[in-house]
Amino acid sequence: MRVIGIDPGLRNMGWGMIERREGGKLIHIASGVIQTKTGDLAPRLAFLFDGLMDVLLEYAPDVASVEKTFVNRDPAGALKLGHARAMALLAPAKAGLEVREYAPNEVKKTIVGVGHADKDQIAHMVKLLLPGAAPKTADAADALAIAICHAQHSSFRNLKAVS
């Protein structure tokens, strides 16, 4: 199963592609960040959508996992993040993929073991869980963590379905 993890952001949208093989082995495929420049919102959203569609076409995932939005003190910032998150949901849905969502604390707990891990801890664990992975940014590491979270949760769901 090939999984794309998406860490929504208007300025930096992280993405990470992994594969879960027989026996549960996780393989790093690729990761990166789609970066927008400041300016009008609509062209930035279109750029994010097009960038994600390019990644989806190139790496052909089977499922997408997206981080849920956390509450932000700045209402304008939260609304902009919500727009970027909409692109993170829309692109894989438009590509015909199942899209799963995970709360930030759920991702952290799955990857690090605690729900309030910092970005350095997440990046460290991603590198341990995906030998050979070297995400260049925290956004790419977070996206890989989101993909790992889905792979772990879907593996558990499959075990429950069999028993």
DRENPA-3360 file (N, C-alpha, C; in nm, 2 decimals, always signed):
BEGIN
1 = MRVIGIDP = +0.08/-0.12/+0.00/+0.00/+0.00/+0.00/+0.09/+0.12/+0.00 ~ +0.06/+0.21/-0.09/+0.14/+0.34/-0.10/+0.06/+0.45/-0.04 ~ +0.11/+0.53/+0.05/+0.04/+0.63/+0.13/+0.11/+0.76/+0.11 ~ +0.03/+0.87/+0.08/+0.09/+1.00/+0.09/+0.03/+1.07/+0.21 ~ +0.13/+1.13/+0.29/+0.09/+1.21/+0.40/+0.10/+1.36/+0.36 ~ +0.01/+1.44/+0.40/+0.01/+1.58/+0.37/+0.00/+1.66/+0.49 ~ +0.09/+1.76/+0.51/+0.09/+1.85/+0.62/+0.05/+1.99/+0.56 ~ -0.08/+2.03/+0.58/-0.13/+2.15/+0.51/-0.06/+2.27/+0.56;
9 = GLRNMGWG = -0.04/+2.36/+0.47/+0.01/+2.50/+0.50/+0.00/+2.58/+0.38 ~ -0.03/+2.71/+0.40/-0.05/+2.80/+0.29/+0.09/+2.84/+0.23 ~ +0.19/+2.86/+0.31/+0.32/+2.90/+0.27/+0.40/+2.77/+0.23 ~ +0.40/+2.67/+0.32/+0.47/+2.55/+0.30/+0.38/+2.43/+0.32 ~ +0.35/+2.35/+0.22/+0.27/+2.23/+0.23/+0.36/+2.11/+0.21 ~ +0.38/+2.04/+0.32/+0.47/+1.92/+0.32/+0.39/+1.80/+0.27 ~ +0.47/+1.72/+0.20/+0.41/+1.59/+0.15/+0.52/+1.48/+0.17 ~ +0.47/+1.36/+0.20/+0.56/+1.25/+0.21/+0.50/+1.12/+0.16;
17 = MIERREGG = +0.57/+1.05/+0.09/+0.52/+0.92/+0.03/+0.60/+0.80/+0.09 ~ +0.52/+0.71/+0.14/+0.58/+0.59/+0.19/+0.50/+0.47/+0.13 ~ +0.56/+0.35/+0.15/+0.50/+0.23/+0.11/+0.50/+0.13/+0.22 ~ +0.39/+0.07/+0.25/+0.39/-0.04/+0.35/+0.38/-0.17/+0.28 ~ +0.48/-0.25/+0.30/+0.50/-0.38/+0.23/+0.44/-0.49/+0.32 ~ +0.44/-0.62/+0.26/+0.40/-0.73/+0.34/+0.48/-0.74/+0.47 ~ +0.41/-0.78/+0.57/+0.48/-0.79/+0.70/+0.49/-0.66/+0.77 ~ +0.44/-0.55/+0.71/+0.43/-0.42/+0.78/+0.56/-0.33/+0.76;
25 = KLIHIASG = +0.65/-0.38/+0.68/+0.78/-0.30/+0.66/+0.74/-0.17/+0.59 ~ +0.80/-0.06/+0.64/+0.77/+0.08/+0.58/+0.89/+0.12/+0.50 ~ +0.87/+0.17/+0.38/+0.97/+0.21/+0.29/+0.95/+0.36/+0.25 ~ +1.05/+0.44/+0.26/+1.04/+0.58/+0.22/+1.05/+0.59/+0.07 ~ +0.96/+0.66/+0.01/+0.96/+0.67/-0.14/+1.01/+0.81/-0.18 ~ +0.95/+0.92/-0.12/+0.99/+1.05/-0.15/+0.92/+1.15/-0.05 ~ +0.98/+1.27/-0.04/+0.91/+1.38/+0.04/+0.95/+1.51/-0.02 ~ +0.88/+1.61/+0.02/+0.91/+1.75/-0.03/+0.81/+1.85/+0.03;
33 = VIQTKTGD = +0.82/+1.97/-0.02/+0.74/+2.08/+0.02/+0.70/+2.16/-0.10 ~ +0.57/+2.19/-0.11/+0.52/+2.28/-0.21/+0.51/+2.42/-0.15 ~ +0.60/+2.51/-0.20/+0.61/+2.65/-0.14/+0.54/+2.75/-0.23 ~ +0.46/+2.84/-0.16/+0.40/+2.95/-0.23/+0.47/+3.08/-0.19 ~ +0.45/+3.18/-0.28/+0.50/+3.31/-0.24/+0.39/+3.39/-0.18 ~ +0.42/+3.50/-0.12/+0.32/+3.58/-0.07/+0.24/+3.65/-0.18 ~ +0.12/+3.69/-0.15/+0.04/+3.75/-0.26/-0.11/+3.71/-0.24 ~ -0.18/+3.72/-0.35/-0.33/+3.70/-0.35/-0.35/+3.55/-0.32;
41 = LAPRLAFL = -0.46/+3.52/-0.24/-0.49/+3.39/-0.19/-0.52/+3.29/-0.31 ~ -0.61/+3.33/-0.40/-0.66/+3.24/-0.50/-0.54/+3.17/-0.58 ~ -0.45/+3.25/-0.64/-0.34/+3.19/-0.71/-0.25/+3.10/-0.62 ~ -0.24/+3.13/-0.50/-0.16/+3.05/-0.41/-0.23/+2.91/-0.39 ~ -0.36/+2.92/-0.37/-0.43/+2.79/-0.35/-0.43/+2.71/-0.48 ~ -0.44/+2.77/-0.60/-0.43/+2.70/-0.72/-0.29/+2.64/-0.74 ~ -0.19/+2.71/-0.70/-0.05/+2.65/-0.70/-0.04/+2.53/-0.61 ~ -0.09/+2.54/-0.49/-0.09/+2.42/-0.40/-0.16/+2.30/-0.46;
49 = FDGLMDVL = -0.28/+2.33/-0.51/-0.36/+2.22/-0.58/-0.29/+2.16/-0.69 ~ -0.23/+2.24/-0.78/-0.16/+2.19/-0.90/-0.04/+2.11/-0.85 ~ +0.03/+2.16/-0.75/+0.15/+2.09/-0.70/+0.12/+1.96/-0.65 ~ +0.01/+1.95/-0.57/-0.03/+1.82/-0.51/-0.07/+1.73/-0.62 ~ -0.14/+1.77/-0.72/-0.18/+1.69/-0.83/-0.06/+1.63/-0.90 ~ +0.04/+1.71/-0.92/+0.16/+1.67/-0.99/+0.23/+1.55/-0.91 ~ +0.23/+1.57/-0.77/+0.29/+1.47/-0.68/+0.21/+1.34/-0.69 ~ +0.08/+1.35/-0.69/-0.01/+1.24/-0.69/+0.01/+1.16/-0.83;
57 = LEYAPDVA = +0.02/+1.23/-0.94/+0.04/+1.17/-1.07/+0.17/+1.10/-1.07 ~ +0.28/+1.16/-1.02/+0.41/+1.11/-1.03/+0.43/+0.98/-0.94 ~ +0.37/+0.98/-0.82/+0.40/+0.87/-0.73/+0.28/+0.77/-0.71 ~ +0.17/+0.80/-0.76/+0.05/+0.71/-0.76/+0.02/+0.64/-0.63 ~ -0.01/+0.72/-0.53/-0.05/+0.66/-0.40/-0.18/+0.59/-0.40 ~ -0.20/+0.50/-0.31/-0.33/+0.43/-0.30/-0.43/+0.50/-0.20 ~ -0.37/+0.58/-0.11/-0.45/+0.64/-0.01/-0.38/+0.77/+0.03 ~ -0.46/+0.87/+0.08/-0.40/+0.99/+0.13/-0.44/+1.01/+0.28;
65 = SVEKTFVN = -0.34/+1.07/+0.35/-0.37/+1.10/+0.49/-0.33/+1.25/+0.51 ~ -0.42/+1.32/+0.58/-0.40/+1.46/+0.60/-0.42/+1.50/+0.74 ~ -0.33/+1.59/+0.79/-0.34/+1.63/+0.93/-0.46/+1.73/+0.94 ~ -0.53/+1.70/+1.05/-0.65/+1.79/+1.08/-0.59/+1.92/+1.13 ~ -0.67/+2.03/+1.12/-0.64/+2.16/+1.16/-0.65/+2.17/+1.31 ~ -0.55/+2.23/+1.38/-0.57/+2.26/+1.52/-0.62/+2.40/+1.54 ~ -0.67/+2.43/+1.66/-0.73/+2.56/+1.69/-0.61/+2.66/+1.69 ~ -0.63/+2.77/+1.63/-0.53/+2.88/+1.62/-0.59/+3.00/+1.69;
73 = RDPAGALK = -0.50/+3.07/+1.76/-0.55/+3.20/+1.83/-0.58/+3.31/+1.73 ~ -0.52/+3.30/+1.62/-0.54/+3.41/+1.51/-0.64/+3.36/+1.41 ~ -0.76/+3.42/+1.42/-0.87/+3.38/+1.33/-0.84/+3.39/+1.18 ~ -0.77/+3.49/+1.15/-0.74/+3.51/+1.00/-0.64/+3.40/+0.96 ~ -0.54/+3.37/+1.05/-0.44/+3.27/+1.02/-0.51/+3.13/+1.01 ~ -0.60/+3.10/+1.10/-0.68/+2.98/+1.10/-0.76/+2.96/+0.97 ~ -0.82/+3.07/+0.93/-0.90/+3.07/+0.80/-0.81/+3.04/+0.68 ~ -0.69/+3.10/+0.67/-0.60/+3.08/+0.56/-0.55/+2.93/+0.57;
81 = LGHARAMA = -0.52/+2.88/+0.68/-0.48/+2.74/+0.70/-0.59/+2.65/+0.65 ~ -0.72/+2.69/+0.68/-0.83/+2.61/+0.64/-0.84/+2.60/+0.49 ~ -0.81/+2.71/+0.42/-0.82/+2.71/+0.28/-0.71/+2.62/+0.22 ~ -0.59/+2.63/+0.28/-0.48/+2.54/+0.23/-0.52/+2.39/+0.26 ~ -0.58/+2.37/+0.37/-0.62/+2.23/+0.41/-0.72/+2.18/+0.31 ~ -0.81/+2.27/+0.26/-0.91/+2.23/+0.16/-0.84/+2.18/+0.04 ~ -0.73/+2.24/+0.00/-0.66/+2.19/-0.12/-0.60/+2.06/-0.09 ~ -0.55/+2.04/+0.03/-0.49/+1.91/+0.07/-0.59/+1.80/+0.07;
89 = LLAPAKAG = -0.72/+1.83/+0.09/-0.83/+1.73/+0.09/-0.88/+1.71/-0.05 ~ -0.89/+1.82/-0.12/-0.95/+1.82/-0.26/-0.86/+1.75/-0.36 ~ -0.74/+1.78/-0.36/-0.65/+1.71/-0.47/-0.66/+1.56/-0.46 ~ -0.63/+1.50/-0.35/-0.64/+1.35/-0.35/-0.78/+1.30/-0.38 ~ -0.88/+1.37/-0.33/-1.02/+1.33/-0.36/-1.05/+1.34/-0.51 ~ -1.00/+1.44/-0.57/-1.02/+1.46/-0.71/-0.95/+1.35/-0.79 ~ -0.84/+1.30/-0.73/-0.76/+1.19/-0.80/-0.82/+1.06/-0.77 ~ -0.93/+1.05/-0.70/-1.00/+0.93/-0.67/-0.95/+0.85/-0.55;
97 = LEVREYAP = -0.87/+0.92/-0.46/-0.82/+0.85/-0.35/-0.91/+0.85/-0.23 ~ -0.90/+0.75/-0.14/-0.96/+0.76/-0.01/-0.87/+0.86/+0.07 ~ -0.94/+0.95/+0.15/-0.86/+1.04/+0.23/-0.90/+1.02/+0.37 ~ -0.80/+1.00/+0.46/-0.81/+0.99/+0.60/-0.75/+1.11/+0.67 ~ -0.81/+1.15/+0.78/-0.76/+1.26/+0.86/-0.71/+1.22/+1.00 ~ -0.61/+1.28/+1.04/-0.55/+1.25/+1.17/-0.52/+1.38/+1.25 ~ -0.56/+1.38/+1.38/-0.53/+1.50/+1.46/-0.38/+1.50/+1.49 ~ -0.32/+1.62/+1.50/-0.17/+1.63/+1.53/-0.13/+1.55/+1.65;
105 = NEVKKTIV = -0.21/+1.55/+1.76/-0.17/+1.47/+1.88/-0.17/+1.32/+1.85 ~ -0.26/+1.28/+1.76/-0.27/+1.13/+1.73/-0.15/+1.09/+1.65 ~ -0.10/+1.18/+1.56/+0.02/+1.16/+1.48/+0.14/+1.15/+1.57 ~ +0.15/+1.25/+1.66/+0.27/+1.25/+1.75/+0.27/+1.13/+1.84 ~ +0.15/+1.09/+1.89/+0.15/+0.97/+1.98/+0.18/+0.85/+1.90 ~ +0.14/+0.83/+1.78/+0.17/+0.72/+1.70/+0.32/+0.71/+1.67 ~ +0.39/+0.82/+1.64/+0.52/+0.83/+1.59/+0.62/+0.83/+1.71 ~ +0.60/+0.91/+1.81/+0.69/+0.93/+1.92/+0.65/+0.86/+2.05;
113 = GVGHADKD = +0.52/+0.84/+2.06/+0.47/+0.78/+2.18/+0.40/+0.87/+2.28 ~ +0.42/+1.00/+2.26/+0.35/+1.11/+2.34/+0.29/+1.21/+2.25 ~ +0.17/+1.26/+2.29/+0.09/+1.35/+2.21/+0.14/+1.49/+2.20 ~ +0.25/+1.53/+2.27/+0.30/+1.66/+2.27/+0.45/+1.67/+2.23 ~ +0.49/+1.58/+2.14/+0.63/+1.58/+2.09/+0.66/+1.71/+2.01 ~ +0.78/+1.75/+2.01/+0.82/+1.86/+1.93/+0.87/+1.82/+1.79 ~ +0.89/+1.91/+1.70/+0.92/+1.88/+1.56/+1.06/+1.81/+1.55 ~ +1.15/+1.84/+1.64/+1.28/+1.76/+1.64/+1.26/+1.62/+1.67;
121 = QIAHMVKL = +1.18/+1.59/+1.77/+1.15/+1.45/+1.81/+1.08/+1.37/+1.69 ~ +0.99/+1.44/+1.62/+0.92/+1.38/+1.51/+1.02/+1.35/+1.40 ~ +1.10/+1.45/+1.36/+1.20/+1.43/+1.26/+1.29/+1.31/+1.29 ~ +1.33/+1.30/+1.41/+1.42/+1.20/+1.46/+1.36/+1.06/+1.44 ~ +1.23/+1.05/+1.49/+1.16/+0.92/+1.48/+1.13/+0.88/+1.34 ~ +1.10/+0.98/+1.25/+1.07/+0.95/+1.11/+1.20/+0.89/+1.05 ~ +1.32/+0.94/+1.08/+1.44/+0.89/+1.02/+1.47/+0.75/+1.08 ~ +1.43/+0.72/+1.20/+1.44/+0.58/+1.26/+1.35/+0.48/+1.19;
129 = LLPGAAPK = +1.22/+0.53/+1.17/+1.12/+0.44/+1.12/+1.13/+0.42/+0.97 ~ +1.20/+0.51/+0.90/+1.21/+0.51/+0.76/+1.36/+0.52/+0.72 ~ +1.44/+0.41/+0.73/+1.58/+0.42/+0.70/+1.60/+0.47/+0.56 ~ +1.70/+0.57/+0.55/+1.73/+0.63/+0.42/+1.65/+0.76/+0.40 ~ +1.55/+0.78/+0.48/+1.47/+0.91/+0.47/+1.55/+1.02/+0.53 ~ +1.56/+1.13/+0.46/+1.63/+1.25/+0.50/+1.54/+1.37/+0.46 ~ +1.43/+1.39/+0.52/+1.34/+1.51/+0.49/+1.42/+1.64/+0.51 ~ +1.41/+1.73/+0.41/+1.49/+1.85/+0.42/+1.42/+1.96/+0.50;
137 = TADAADAL = +1.29/+1.94/+0.53/+1.23/+2.04/+0.62/+1.14/+1.97/+0.72 ~ +1.10/+2.05/+0.82/+1.01/+2.00/+0.93/+0.87/+1.97/+0.86 ~ +0.83/+2.04/+0.76/+0.70/+2.02/+0.70/+0.70/+1.88/+0.63 ~ +0.81/+1.85/+0.56/+0.83/+1.72/+0.49/+0.83/+1.61/+0.59 ~ +0.90/+1.62/+0.71/+0.91/+1.52/+0.81/+0.77/+1.50/+0.87 ~ +0.70/+1.61/+0.89/+0.56/+1.60/+0.95/+0.47/+1.52/+0.85 ~ +0.49/+1.55/+0.72/+0.41/+1.48/+0.62/+0.44/+1.33/+0.62 ~ +0.57/+1.29/+0.64/+0.60/+1.15/+0.64/+0.54/+1.09/+0.77;
145 = AIAICHAQ = +0.54/+1.16/+0.88/+0.49/+1.11/+1.01/+0.34/+1.09/+0.99 ~ +0.27/+1.17/+0.92/+0.13/+1.16/+0.89/+0.10/+1.03/+0.81 ~ +0.19/+1.01/+0.71/+0.18/+0.88/+0.63/+0.20/+0.76/+0.71 ~ +0.30/+0.77/+0.80/+0.33/+0.65/+0.89/+0.22/+0.63/+0.98 ~ +0.16/+0.73/+1.03/+0.04/+0.72/+1.12/-0.07/+0.64/+1.05 ~ -0.10/+0.68/+0.93/-0.20/+0.61/+0.86/-0.16/+0.46/+0.83 ~ -0.04/+0.44/+0.80/+0.00/+0.30/+0.77/-0.01/+0.21/+0.90 ~ +0.02/+0.27/+1.01/+0.01/+0.20/+1.14/-0.14/+0.17/+1.17;
153 = HSSFRNLK = -0.22/+0.28/+1.16/-0.36/+0.26/+1.19/-0.43/+0.17/+1.10 ~ -0.40/+0.17/+0.97/-0.47/+0.09/+0.88/-0.43/-0.06/+0.90 ~ -0.30/-0.08/+0.94/-0.25/-0.21/+0.97/-0.33/-0.27/+1.09 ~ -0.35/-0.18/+1.19/-0.43/-0.23/+1.31/-0.57/-0.26/+1.27 ~ -0.63/-0.17/+1.18/-0.77/-0.20/+1.14/-0.78/-0.33/+1.07 ~ -0.68/-0.36/+0.98/-0.68/-0.49/+0.91/-0.67/-0.61/+1.00 ~ -0.59/-0.59/+1.11/-0.58/-0.70/+1.21/-0.71/-0.73/+1.28 ~ -0.78/-0.62/+1.31/-0.91/-0.63/+1.38/-1.01/-0.69/+1.29;
161 = AVS = -1.01/-0.66/+1.16/-1.10/-0.71/+1.06/-1.09/-0.86/+1.04 ~ -0.96/-0.91/+1.05/-0.93/-1.05/+1.04/-0.98/-1.14/+1.16 ~ -0.96/-1.08/+1.28/-1.00/-1.16/+1.40/-1.14/-1.16/+1.43;
% end
